[in-house]
Amino acid sequence: MRLSRRSLLGTAAVAATVPAMRAGAQTPTLKLGVLTDLSGPYQDIGGPLAIAAAQQAIEDFGAAGKGMKVEVVSADHQNKPDIGANVARQWFDRDGVDIILEVANSGVALAVAGVAKEKNKVYINSGAATSDLTGAQCNANTIHFVYDTYMLARSTGGALVKAGGDTWFFITADYAFGHALTRDVTTFVEQAGGKVLGGVRTPFPGTTDFSSFLLQAQSSGAKVIGLANAGADTINTIKQAKEFGIKQKLGGLLVFLSDVHAMGLDICQGLVLTESFYWDFNDRTRAFAERIKPKAPSKRPTMVHAGTYASALHYLKVAHDMGVAQAKADGAATVARLKAMPTDDDCFGKGVIRADGRKIHPSYLFEVKKPGESKYPWDYYKLLATTPAEEAFRPLNAGGCPLAKA
């Protein structure tokens, strides 16, 4: 059989499309790495439920139905920056991880942000608090979701000063988070005419006995004892303050829903705190809580879990829009697209990401209910005030981030 030139060209054209079709069928896999505290003081804030939150985002996005292959890997940073940085390098260099999520420790977060920049990958933080991530140490590969020390200082710190707490003593976790939170709250206290009478730094991690630190705070005569710590450290400090009969106002500057649950309403009633997410806040937050509930039936998500979910969902939307191969190829370009696309999810509603990497949404000042006010499990908060998104975080031109343009 003889083939005409036309037939030959047609056959060649068909043959040329076969490898392209195969290549298209073999879609590269997106790898999401959840780097969190799986065994230490922040395991209830992040931990296993943060991993479940990333998996929930993949399910809700419908990645499989969109032809996307997405995998979640996880690791325990043990609250040590060197371990976190080493995991990040291994993930990026050897394991093909494209984005790191969560990281509930400010020291680890700053280290991971540096590795993400070095390797041109993506890091979206939801668990660490230091505002330096979008300040002097910002970079084009990092985004900061959920909350930060400036937001906490403005909302909780500002509320306590307005309520008459014009003298402070700080109990500070001795690492990047505690230092940044103490710094930012001090600024708001002094701007309001208040005064910081002193403070003490507590070893982190590993401290469980806060009695000597509480006695120092008590002897200072300060009206407010500012707790610049989080997780198990905050729980232990508040419990021990009650045991010692400390009468000064406790300023829980970063308190999570899981902390309130662990201590109970008898201890926490009346405590004022700031969150950017509460599972029982509206229909959308309740819908998210119900969807993730089968993955952890005895828990409710914290704002860190919500942030892990929302950031993973936003990343998947952008990666689908860009094309998986392109999203994997250039972390800084992907972050630029993450900033350009408005956010929208059941946890935080609509939002935006600024040039400095700061995700913007409202913050909420809550008061913990009395036992008699709670009507059902995990019904813990009543809303006192809302800070609008445009006011909740540090102004764009005030943080010293070189990415920000006045």
C-alpha positions as CSV (number, residue, x, y, z in Angstrom):
1,M,0.0,0.0,0.0
2,R,1.3,3.4,-1.0
3,L,0.7,6.4,1.2
4,S,0.1,9.8,-0.3
5,R,1.9,12.8,0.9
6,R,-1.4,14.0,2.4
7,S,-1.9,10.7,4.2
8,L,1.6,10.7,5.5
9,L,1.3,14.2,6.8
10,G,-2.0,13.4,8.5
11,T,-0.4,10.3,10.1
12,A,2.5,12.4,11.3
13,A,0.2,15.0,12.8
14,V,-1.7,12.3,14.7
15,A,1.5,10.7,15.9
16,A,2.8,14.1,17.1
17,T,-0.3,14.6,19.2
18,V,0.1,11.3,21.1
19,P,3.1,12.3,23.3
20,A,1.4,15.6,24.0
21,M,-1.8,13.9,25.1
22,R,0.2,11.5,27.3
23,A,2.1,14.4,28.8
24,G,-1.2,16.1,29.5
25,A,-2.5,12.9,31.1
26,Q,0.5,12.7,33.3
27,T,-0.3,15.9,35.2
28,P,2.5,16.7,37.7
29,T,1.5,16.3,41.4
30,L,1.2,19.3,43.6
31,K,2.7,18.6,47.0
32,L,1.5,20.5,50.1
33,G,3.7,20.2,53.1
34,V,2.1,20.9,56.5
35,L,4.9,21.7,58.9
36,T,3.5,21.8,62.4
37,D,3.9,21.0,66.1
38,L,2.8,17.4,66.5
39,S,4.2,16.7,70.0
40,G,4.7,20.0,71.9
41,P,2.9,22.9,73.4
42,Y,1.2,23.9,70.1
43,Q,-0.1,20.5,69.0
44,D,-3.8,21.5,69.8
45,I,-3.4,24.8,68.0
46,G,-2.0,23.2,64.9
47,G,-1.0,19.6,65.0
48,P,-3.0,16.7,63.4
49,L,-6.0,18.9,62.7
50,A,-4.0,21.3,60.6
51,I,-3.1,18.3,58.4
52,A,-6.8,17.4,58.2
53,A,-7.6,21.0,57.3
54,A,-5.3,20.9,54.3
55,Q,-6.9,17.6,53.2
56,Q,-10.3,19.2,53.6
57,A,-9.3,22.0,51.3
58,I,-8.4,19.5,48.6
59,E,-11.7,17.8,49.0
60,D,-13.7,21.0,49.0
61,F,-11.9,22.3,46.0
62,G,-12.6,19.1,44.1
63,A,-9.0,18.7,42.9
64,A,-9.6,15.2,41.5
65,G,-12.6,16.4,39.5
66,K,-10.5,19.2,38.0
67,G,-7.8,16.8,36.9
68,M,-5.3,17.8,39.6
69,K,-3.2,15.4,41.6
70,V,-2.6,16.8,45.0
71,E,-0.7,15.2,47.9
72,V,-0.3,16.3,51.5
73,V,2.9,15.5,53.5
74,S,3.6,16.5,57.1
75,A,6.3,16.8,59.7
76,D,6.9,17.9,63.2
77,H,9.3,20.9,63.6
78,Q,9.6,20.3,67.3
79,N,9.6,24.1,67.8
80,K,13.2,24.2,66.7
81,P,14.2,26.6,63.8
82,D,17.1,24.4,62.7
83,I,14.8,21.3,62.4
84,G,12.2,23.3,60.6
85,A,14.7,24.7,58.2
86,N,16.2,21.3,57.5
87,V,12.8,19.7,56.9
88,A,12.0,22.6,54.5
89,R,15.2,22.1,52.5
90,Q,14.6,18.3,52.3
91,W,11.1,18.8,51.2
92,F,12.0,21.3,48.5
93,D,15.2,19.7,47.3
94,R,14.4,16.0,47.5
95,D,10.7,15.4,48.0
96,G,9.2,17.7,45.5
97,V,7.1,19.8,47.9
98,D,5.8,23.0,46.3
99,I,4.3,24.8,49.3
100,I,4.7,24.8,53.1
101,L,1.7,25.5,55.2
102,E,1.0,26.4,58.9
103,V,4.2,26.3,61.1
104,A,3.0,27.2,64.5
105,N,6.1,28.8,65.8
106,S,7.5,32.2,65.0
107,G,11.2,31.2,65.2
108,V,10.6,28.3,62.9
109,A,8.4,30.4,60.6
110,L,11.2,33.0,60.0
111,A,13.6,30.2,59.2
112,V,11.2,28.5,56.8
113,A,10.5,31.8,55.1
114,G,14.2,32.2,54.4
115,V,14.4,28.7,52.9
116,A,11.3,29.3,50.7
117,K,13.0,32.5,49.4
118,E,16.3,30.6,48.8
119,K,14.6,27.8,46.9
120,N,12.0,30.0,45.2
121,K,9.1,28.0,46.7
122,V,5.9,29.1,48.5
123,Y,5.3,29.4,52.2
124,I,1.9,30.5,53.6
125,N,2.0,30.9,57.3
126,S,-1.1,30.5,59.5
127,G,0.2,29.4,62.9
128,A,3.1,31.8,63.6
129,A,2.4,35.2,65.0
130,T,5.4,37.5,64.5
131,S,4.6,40.6,62.5
132,D,8.2,40.6,61.2
133,L,7.1,38.1,58.5
134,T,5.5,41.0,56.7
135,G,7.8,43.6,58.2
136,A,11.6,43.9,57.9
137,Q,11.9,40.1,57.2
138,C,9.3,39.9,54.5
139,N,10.1,38.3,51.2
140,A,8.4,37.6,47.8
141,N,7.8,33.9,48.6
142,T,5.9,34.3,51.9
143,I,2.3,35.1,52.8
144,H,1.0,35.6,56.3
145,F,-2.6,34.5,57.0
146,V,-4.8,34.6,60.1
147,Y,-3.3,36.9,62.8
148,D,-0.1,38.5,63.9
149,T,1.4,40.3,67.0
150,Y,0.4,43.7,65.8
151,M,-3.3,42.6,65.4
152,L,-3.3,41.0,68.8
153,A,-1.6,44.0,70.4
154,R,-4.1,46.4,68.8
155,S,-7.2,44.4,69.6
156,T,-6.7,42.7,73.0
157,G,-4.0,45.0,74.3
158,G,-5.9,48.1,73.3
159,A,-9.1,46.9,74.8
160,L,-7.4,46.2,78.2
161,V,-5.8,49.6,78.3
162,K,-9.2,51.3,77.5
163,A,-10.7,49.3,80.4
164,G,-8.2,50.8,82.8
165,G,-5.3,48.5,82.5
166,D,-2.7,51.2,82.2
167,T,0.2,49.4,84.0
168,W,1.6,46.1,82.7
169,F,4.0,43.3,83.5
170,F,4.9,40.8,80.8
171,I,5.5,37.1,81.1
172,T,7.1,36.4,77.8
173,A,8.0,33.2,76.0
174,D,11.7,33.7,75.2
175,Y,11.8,33.4,71.4
176,A,10.7,35.4,68.3
177,F,7.0,35.3,69.0
178,G,7.1,36.4,72.6
179,H,9.5,39.1,71.9
180,A,7.5,40.5,69.0
181,L,4.2,40.4,70.9
182,T,5.7,42.1,74.0
183,R,7.2,44.8,71.7
184,D,3.9,45.4,69.8
185,V,1.7,45.5,73.0
186,T,4.2,47.8,74.7
187,T,3.8,50.3,71.8
188,F,0.0,50.4,72.2
189,V,0.2,50.6,76.0
190,E,2.6,53.6,75.9
191,Q,0.8,55.3,73.1
192,A,-2.4,55.2,75.3
193,G,-0.5,56.8,78.1
194,G,0.1,53.5,80.0
195,K,3.4,52.2,81.4
196,V,5.2,48.9,81.4
197,L,6.5,48.2,84.9
198,G,8.6,45.2,84.0
199,G,8.7,41.7,82.6
200,V,10.3,38.3,82.7
201,R,11.3,35.9,79.9
202,T,10.5,32.2,80.3
203,P,12.5,29.4,78.6
204,F,10.8,27.9,75.6
205,P,9.9,25.1,75.0
206,G,9.8,23.0,78.1
207,T,8.7,25.3,80.9
208,T,5.6,24.1,82.8
209,D,6.1,25.8,86.2
210,F,5.3,29.5,86.0
211,S,4.9,30.1,89.7
212,S,8.1,32.1,90.2
213,F,7.3,34.3,87.2
214,L,3.7,34.9,88.4
215,L,5.0,35.9,91.9
216,Q,7.3,38.5,90.2
217,A,4.4,39.8,88.2
218,Q,2.3,40.0,91.4
219,S,5.0,41.9,93.3
220,S,5.3,44.5,90.5
221,G,1.9,45.9,91.3
222,A,0.9,46.1,87.7
223,K,-2.8,46.1,86.9
224,V,-2.4,43.7,84.0
225,I,-0.2,40.7,83.6
226,G,0.4,40.3,79.9
227,L,0.8,36.7,78.8
228,A,3.0,36.9,75.7
229,N,2.9,33.1,75.3
230,A,0.5,30.6,73.7
231,G,-0.8,27.0,73.8
232,A,0.1,24.9,76.8
233,D,2.2,27.7,78.2
234,T,-0.8,30.0,78.4
235,I,-3.0,27.2,79.9
236,N,-0.4,26.5,82.6
237,T,0.1,30.2,83.4
238,I,-3.6,30.9,83.8
239,K,-4.3,27.8,85.9
240,Q,-1.4,28.5,88.2
241,A,-2.4,32.1,88.6
242,K,-5.8,30.9,89.8
243,E,-4.1,28.5,92.2
244,F,-2.0,31.3,93.6
245,G,-5.0,33.6,94.0
246,I,-3.5,36.2,91.7
247,K,-5.9,39.1,91.6
248,Q,-4.4,41.2,88.8
249,K,-6.1,41.1,85.4
250,L,-4.6,38.4,83.1
251,G,-4.0,39.7,79.6
252,G,-4.2,36.5,77.5
253,L,-2.7,38.0,74.3
254,L,-2.9,34.9,72.2
255,V,-5.6,32.5,73.5
256,F,-7.2,29.9,71.3
257,L,-10.5,28.0,71.4
258,S,-8.6,24.8,72.3
259,D,-7.0,26.6,75.3
260,V,-10.5,27.6,76.6
261,H,-11.7,24.1,76.1
262,A,-8.7,22.6,78.0
263,M,-9.1,25.0,81.0
264,G,-12.9,25.1,81.1
265,L,-15.3,28.0,81.5
266,D,-15.0,28.0,85.3
267,I,-11.4,29.2,84.9
268,C,-11.7,31.2,81.6
269,Q,-15.0,33.0,82.1
270,G,-14.7,36.7,81.5
271,L,-11.3,36.4,79.7
272,V,-11.1,38.8,76.8
273,L,-9.3,37.6,73.7
274,T,-8.9,38.2,70.0
275,E,-9.5,35.8,67.2
276,S,-10.0,36.1,63.4
277,F,-12.1,32.9,63.2
278,Y,-14.7,31.3,65.5
279,W,-16.4,28.0,64.4
280,D,-19.8,29.2,65.6
281,F,-19.6,32.8,64.2
282,N,-21.9,32.4,61.1
283,D,-23.4,29.9,58.7
284,R,-20.3,29.6,56.7
285,T,-18.0,29.0,59.6
286,R,-20.4,26.4,61.0
287,A,-20.6,24.7,57.6
288,F,-16.8,24.4,57.6
289,A,-16.7,23.0,61.1
290,E,-19.3,20.4,60.2
291,R,-17.4,19.3,57.1
292,I,-14.1,18.8,59.0
293,K,-15.7,17.3,62.1
294,P,-15.5,13.7,60.9
295,K,-11.7,14.0,60.8
296,A,-11.6,15.1,64.5
297,P,-15.0,14.4,66.1
298,S,-14.0,15.5,69.6
299,K,-12.5,18.9,68.5
300,R,-13.5,22.2,66.9
301,P,-11.1,24.0,64.6
302,T,-9.0,26.9,65.9
303,M,-8.1,29.9,63.8
304,V,-4.8,28.2,62.8
305,H,-6.7,25.2,61.4
306,A,-9.0,27.6,59.6
307,G,-6.0,29.4,58.2
308,T,-4.4,26.2,57.0
309,Y,-7.6,25.3,55.2
310,A,-8.2,28.8,53.7
311,S,-4.6,29.2,52.5
312,A,-4.5,25.7,51.0
313,L,-7.8,26.4,49.2
314,H,-6.5,29.7,47.8
315,Y,-3.3,28.1,46.6
316,L,-5.2,25.4,44.8
317,K,-7.4,27.9,43.1
318,V,-4.3,29.9,41.9
319,A,-2.4,26.7,40.9
320,H,-5.4,25.6,38.8
321,D,-5.7,29.0,37.2
322,M,-2.0,29.2,36.4
323,G,-1.6,25.5,35.5
324,V,0.1,23.1,37.8
325,A,3.4,23.0,36.0
326,Q,3.8,26.7,36.0
327,A,2.8,27.0,39.7
328,K,5.4,24.4,40.5
329,A,8.1,26.1,38.5
330,D,8.2,29.5,40.1
331,G,7.3,30.2,43.7
332,A,7.6,34.0,43.6
333,A,5.4,34.1,40.5
334,T,2.8,31.9,42.2
335,V,2.9,34.2,45.3
336,A,2.4,37.2,43.0
337,R,-0.8,35.5,41.6
338,L,-1.9,34.6,45.1
339,K,-1.8,38.3,46.0
340,A,-3.5,39.3,42.8
341,M,-6.5,37.0,43.3
342,P,-9.0,38.0,46.0
343,T,-9.6,35.3,48.6
344,D,-13.0,33.8,49.5
345,D,-13.6,30.9,51.8
346,D,-16.0,29.7,54.5
347,C,-13.6,30.5,57.4
348,F,-12.9,34.2,56.7
349,G,-15.2,35.3,53.9
350,K,-13.8,37.6,51.3
351,G,-10.4,39.1,51.7
352,V,-7.2,40.3,49.9
353,I,-3.5,39.8,50.3
354,R,-1.4,43.0,50.3
355,A,2.0,43.6,48.6
356,D,3.8,42.8,51.8
357,G,2.2,39.4,52.0
358,R,-0.3,40.3,54.8
359,K,-3.7,38.6,54.3
360,I,-6.4,41.1,55.3
361,H,-9.7,40.4,57.1
362,P,-11.5,41.6,60.2
363,S,-10.5,40.7,63.8
364,Y,-12.9,40.0,66.6
365,L,-12.7,40.8,70.3
366,F,-14.5,38.1,72.2
367,E,-15.3,37.5,75.9
368,V,-15.4,33.9,77.2
369,K,-18.9,33.0,78.4
370,K,-19.8,32.1,81.9
371,P,-20.7,28.4,82.4
372,G,-24.4,29.2,82.6
373,E,-24.3,31.2,79.3
374,S,-23.0,28.3,77.3
375,K,-25.9,26.4,75.6
376,Y,-24.1,23.5,73.8
377,P,-20.6,22.0,73.4
378,W,-17.9,24.4,72.4
379,D,-20.3,27.4,72.8
380,Y,-17.6,29.6,74.4
381,Y,-17.5,33.1,73.0
382,K,-19.6,36.2,72.9
383,L,-18.6,39.0,70.5
384,L,-17.6,42.3,72.1
385,A,-16.2,44.3,69.1
386,T,-15.1,44.0,65.5
387,T,-12.1,45.7,64.0
388,P,-12.6,46.2,60.2
389,A,-10.2,44.5,57.9
390,E,-8.6,47.8,56.8
391,E,-7.8,48.7,60.4
392,A,-7.0,45.3,62.0
393,F,-3.4,45.1,60.8
394,R,-0.4,47.3,60.7
395,P,-0.5,49.9,57.9
396,L,1.2,48.8,54.7
397,N,3.9,51.5,54.8
398,A,4.6,51.1,58.5
399,G,6.3,47.7,58.7
400,G,9.5,48.3,56.9
401,C,8.9,45.7,54.2
402,P,10.7,46.5,51.0
403,L,7.9,45.0,49.0
404,A,5.5,47.6,50.3
405,K,4.9,50.8,48.3
406,A,3.6,53.8,50.0
